[in-house]
């Protein structure tokens, strides 16, 4: 994740790195999917579900597992509070 990154060209090292496996594993388990057997659309739905759930968090200390506290520390959680994920409709 990048925080306050400018739009200058070139490679910019991220401010935060997150191991996404423990973040998304509960969603894979609920959908009975594995990372080896998932299509792009299903993964998009998993990410959208996670983002929607994260946007609804009111008490991060009580609601988030330790490995997701980086989203609080980085300011990401505050940025997406009360947000929603919208999907493009195929025309």
HUVEN-V761662 format. One line per field, one symbol per residue. phi: phi as a letter, one per 40 degrees, with the letter a starting at -180 (. if undefined). burial: # if it has 24 or more other C-alpha atoms within 12 Angstrom, else .. A space follows every 50 residues. Layout:
phi: ???
burial: ???
This chain:
phi: .bbfccccchcbcccbbbccdcccdccccccfbbccbbcdcccccccccc cccccccbbdcccbcdcbccccdcgcdcccdgcacbbcbcb
burial: ......................##..##.................##.## #.###.#..#.......#####...##..............
